[in-house]
Amino acid sequence: MAFPSAARSAEATVTPPNEPRALSRIWRWIVVLLVVGVLHWIAAQWVERHRATLNPSDDEHVPVQVALLKPERIERNAAAVPPAPAAQPATRKPAASKPREHVLTAMQSAERAAMQAASAASDAAASAAAANAMPASSASSASGPSANASATSNASANANSPQPAPGAKFSVPPSGDLQYDTFYNGVRNQPGTIHWTSSGERYEMVVSVPLPFVGTFVYSSHGRIDAFGLAPEQYVEKRGHRAEDISIFNRADRKIAFTRTPATLPLPDGAQDRFSMVMQLASLVRGDPAAYKPGVTRQFFVVDSDSGENWPVETIGDETIRTAQGYLETRHFKRLPRREGDQRRIDVWLAPSLGWLPARIVQTEPNGTQFELVWRGKLNADNGAGAGVGTGTDSPDGSANTSPSAAPAAAPEPAPPSPVDSTAPDDTSGNIKP
């Protein structure tokens, strides 16, 4: 009879000490959670206080839009084609031209005639010199058919000389690997890169941006250079460990297809992807920097990983940005809202000393999150890259000059050689320095 009571008394004495232990364990977990929460709050406050980057983004006043430029053909210089040797004699073919032939053979030496047969340009110059050297009596006899033939010859030579096709001036930036400091909400991360390769026919662009915890974002675009500038063939987005999203520009069917969605879009002329648009803008500004004044807006049709829409990109103005290596003169461009309530913003700064390649890119999300690239080093340019499409050399201000071979063949005097400016900022034969 004593054993049950003893058991009950033992339970009564053992139970009370377990209750404080359980309570102390619960309080311990509560304290741990509070400490973790406080530490997260402190970390968030530190990030907010240290969001200032090399170039803090200010809410600058956007200039009034003064012009809207839409996609158009780029300016190309036709290849110089020498006139056929038979073209000049064709103007002297009429049967009643014996007096004219007699006058020309009498007034020109055999050496001048040989030179005339060898080159159409020297033939025109010799004809003009012979006409000026004629005596008054000979001039009166040649004033009829000879004068008409000379005028016809000059007009034909001018008409046959290659003329630049009208359109927007366009000059592809030089090839190179650009290094960038990357920032996520103002916090510096590992360096990013833009690999850019261009030629007269094709281009390739690979953008690599490392982000904390999610991995490296890689955006690549490659394609041709056609009558409207850069013509992407494939655009690939690789975000961290996620699968690739590919946009395909089918030029044969004039359709844009996506791997992310079965939907397709019509392919308009001058269509770009998110990153080729930056280089298309750089090529247009490099071709004619003076045309992009504050308020000038150019419209691009830009394709993402599953859609496409018009992007109005406005010129804000010339600004000086600060990099880790010093200050850099740039021209600021901003994408305007695409629709009412659009809070996503993209800003691009192009540097003339880098051949108008991007020196800074900032993307601001609707929730305020910012991704930023700031140029951080020298540009290793490939030899010969960066020449304008269908043009000769590039002038110091980045604009494309007409090739000397495109000068009219019937000019009375040879055109003077184009001056070479040794201070040109975008030297495509070596390193380009700011």
Buried (B, 14 or more C-beta within 10 A) or exposed (E): EEEEEEEEEEEEEEEEEEEEEEEEEEEEEEEEEEEEEEEEEEEEEEEEEEBEBBBEBEEEEEBEBEEEBEBBBBBBBBEBEEBEEEBBEEBBEEEEBEBBEEBBEEBBEEEBBEBBEEBBBBBBBBBBEBBEEBEEEBBEBBEEBBEBBBEEBBEBBBEBBBEBEEBBBBBBBBBBBBBBBBBBBBEBBEBBBBBBBBBBEBBBBBBBBBBEEEEBBBBBBBBEBBBBBBBBBEBBBBBEEEEEBBBBBEEEEEEBBBBBEEEEBEBEBBBBBBBBBBBBBBBBBBBBBEBBBBBBBBBBBBBBBBBBEEBBBBBBBEBEBBBEEEEBBBBBBBBBEEEEEEEEBBBBBBBBBBBBBBBBBBBBEEEEEBBBBBBBBBBBBBEEBBBBBBBBBBBEBBBBBBBBBBBBBBBEEEEEEEEEEEEBBBBBEEEBEB
